[in-house]
Amino acid sequence: PTGIDRALLTRIGIPAALLQDHAAVQDDPTVELLRLMARLQPPAALPSGTGSVIAVVGPRAEALELATALALQVGSDPDDVMIATSRGRVAKIDESRRIDSVDGAAERCRSWRRRRRPTIVAVESPYGRRQTSWAMELLDAIEPAMVWGVVEATSKPEDITTWAERVGGVDALAVNGLADTSSPAAVLSTGVPVGLLDGEEATPLRWTSILSEHLELAA
């Protein structure tokens, strides 16, 4: 035996670049997957310095959920998470937390620079050209130290790449809906480090667990 059939690895989305110089592991697909996933570059650490800003870009509910989780991680108050949306008034969003214009964002940003803990901003920007141009202008105004993007595993990698470029680039991805695709590793083709898989840290072990299930289905 010479390890997992490469066609199967490709079928579950593992990029060809990751398979280059990869030595197959005889008889143990779990060990082989673990070695492959250990080659992935993890995202940079969350910034924690005074006045730093972390932005989370994606559909509003998902971006807000991740922004709240990141606030807890860096020791910021989740009730202080800002929500940026171009859709005007949105029910259940307090005015003190809502940003609905680029000028307003730049103004708010000045006060954030004095905060000891990072400010987290959820930026509503689902796939689509109109929203992404607004999101890019807004991100330019708030100058985040790090940008996370929330995406669906069912999205084409090239669509994720295009969207990320339109908002000005993202530093890490949170990938949801991994059970809904037959190629969960396809998102790795974007080249953007994946930090979360369905809300859990994207460790080599977590990746291996997900991909093992899909390998069985693909075989």
Salt bridges, closest charged atoms under 4 A:
GLU32 OE2 - HIS22 NE2 2.99
GLU95 OE2 - ARG89 NH1 3.21
ASP100 OD2 - ARG98 NE 3.89
GLU124 OE1 - ARG60 NE 3.74
GLU124 OE2 - ARG87 NH2 2.92
GLU143 OE1 - ARG113 NH2 3.69
GLU200 OE1 - ARG206 NE 3.54
